Amino acid sequence: MTGRTVLSATALAGALALTACGSGSGSGPDSGSGASGAELSVSSPYMPQPVSPDMAAGFLTVSNRGGAQDTLTSVSSDVADRVTMHSTVGGAMREKTSFAIPAHGRLVFRSGGNHLMFEGLRRSPKQGQHVTLKLTFAKSEPLTVEMPVKSATYNPSTGH
């Protein structure tokens, strides 16, 4: 009788595992998550100390080590009324509502290229302080980033 109980429990566990594997796989809004989904992280964030009393720029890199593309859909911060995303192509700056982050790729916000604009500053961030950002994505959970405020002339390639 003990052998049958173990066999029945093993069969039940196997059936439950198969049911769980079959339910919802490959369909629905979360099908891009997991091992083949996006794996997002942020590096090199910084804000040059604003020279304007109501506006500042911000830069960072979002890396995706996962196997699925995701999209950055918005950025917010308690330091500004609004944070907008911009692309710069051929010297022309254009506001964008989203940026794709390719699978196994990066989205780079840097001086002279894609960048963030903090509009309607509620306070003037000073060198040595940090600004908190919330990055919102189409599929992945939001990321909170602590962005250090650097000197107004900071250049990440020289560290000054």
Buried (B, 14 or more C-beta within 10 A) or exposed (E): EEEEEEEEEEEEEEEEEEEEEEEEEEEEEEBBBEEEBBBBEBEEBBBBBBEEEEEBBBBBBBBBEBBBBBBBBBBBBEBBEEBBBBBBEEEEEEEEEEBEBEBEEEBBBBBEEBBBBBEEBEEBBEEEBBBEBBBBBBBBEBBEBEBBBBEEEBEEEEEE
